[in-house]
Amino acid sequence: MRKKLEAVIFFGMRSLAATLVLLLILFSGCRGDVEAHLSEEIEVSPPGTIKDYKGFYLLNEGNMGSNKATLDYYNFATGTYTKNIYAERNPHVPKELGDVGNDLGIYGSRLYAVINVSNKIEVMDIETVKRIGQIDIPNCRFIKFHGGYAYVTSYAGPVVIDPDYTQIGYVAKIDTATLKMVNRCLVGFQPDELEIVDGKIYVANSGGYMGADNTEGYERTVSVIDIASFKEEKRIDVAYNLERIKADSRGDLWVSSRGDYKNLPSRLFFLDRKLQKVTDTIPIAASNYWIDDDILYVYGSEFSSVTREWTNSYSMVDTRTRKVSVRKIITDGTDKEIEKPYGIMVDPETKDVYITDAGNYVTPGALHCYDKKGKRKWSVVTGNIPGHFALLPVYE
C-alpha cells in the first residue's frame, strides 16, 4: 500500500469516429458509468519456441482510486503482447477488474487476481480469461496455493494511514472448489506477502499503516502458521516494515524490509528455515525480487524522506553463498531509462529478465525484456503501474 499512497504525489475519418463512438456507447451500457477500453495486440519480438510455458500474464495495478486495474498477456510462441484482455473477454462485468491489482497467481485451470481496494479476488479461466467468480476479502494483499486451498493475506480493515490502527490482519483459507472462505488465522498488523514451505505458511507482517510517523509502529516479525491446524505457531523477529517473502530451492526464506524511509534503509534478509531465525543480512535495497534456480534477481527502489529522492538499483544474489554475485542485472545502460522499477520476472527457460516501469504512476507504464547478458531485447507500453507476473504453463 505504501507505493500506492506515495503515488498521489506524482501525479478527418467520420465513419471510423462514428464506429468508435458506437462501440463506446455499447460498452458503457454494459459497464455503467465506467469507460471501457478495447484490447490491443502488439508484435514485440520474433516468434519463439515454447517448452514448459506458453507465456505470462501481467497485472497492472492502476493508481489507487482510479479503478484501472488491467490484465495483459505475452505469448512466447507468437511474440505478441496483448493489452487489457480482461475487459474485452468480459464485457458484462461492471467496473472491469476493479481498483488496484495487488497480486496474481495461477492454480490448476484458474487465474486469480487480487484486487486490493475493491476487496476481492477475481477468478478467471486460465486460457480464456473469462470470469468464473469472485472471492470477497477486505483489503486483500497476496495469494498462495496449497492442497486445494488458496491462502490470502488481508489487512482486514479499511485502506487508511492511522498510527492508532487497531485492526489486526489475518490469512484467509479459501476452498478453491467453492471459492468460499472456510477459515482464517490472525497474524500481525498489515500482513503482506506469504510463502508456503513444508506444511508451514510464513507471513511478512508490515504494520505499514501504523508506522508512517513512528518507526516503532511498524511490525518486524514473520508469522509462522501450521497448515494442518491453521494456527499461528510463532513469530520470528526480522526487521521493521517487512513486505516480501520467497523461498529458494532449499526451502529457506528471503525476506525484505522497506525500512522506515528515514534512518533505516531497505534490506534483504536470509531466514534459515531449520533454525527458524535470520542468519544473514544482505546490504542492498530490496523492493521486489524473483528467484530462478539459485539466483535471486532483485531491484531496489528506495525513497528517503530526508533527501526526498529515489534511488534505483539492480543486483543478483547467489542463494547458496548468500552473497551479491552481480551488481548489474542491466548491462547496456538502459536502466537509466527506467523511472520507477515495479515488477520483475525471469523466464526459467531462456533466462530473459522482465522488468516493469511504473513511470509517474498516472500514465501507462512499460515492460522491458533483457537477455541473460543484460542487453535489452524489446520494450512495450503496458497499463498503469505494471507490477505482477504469472507464468502460464503448458498443459498436456
Secondary structure, DSSP 4 states (H G I P E B T S, - for coil): -HHHHHGGG----HHHHHHHHHHHHHHHHHHTTSPP---EEEE-S-----SSEEEEEEEE---TTS---EEEEEETTTTEEEE-HHHHH-TTSTTTT-S-EEEEEEETTEEEEEETTTTEEEEEETTT--EEEEEE-TTEEEEEEETTEEEEEE--S-S---TT-----EEEEEETTTTEEEEEEE-SSSEEEEEEETTEEEEEE--TTT-SS-GGGS--EEEEEETTTTEEEEEEE--SSEEEEEE-TTS-EEEEE-TTSSSS--EEEEEETTTTEEEEEE-S--SEEEEETTEEEEEEEEEETTTTEEEEEEEEEETTTTEEEES-S--SSGGGG-SSEEEEEE-TTT--EEEEE-TTSSS--EEEEE-TTS-EEEEEE-SSSEEEEEEEEPP-
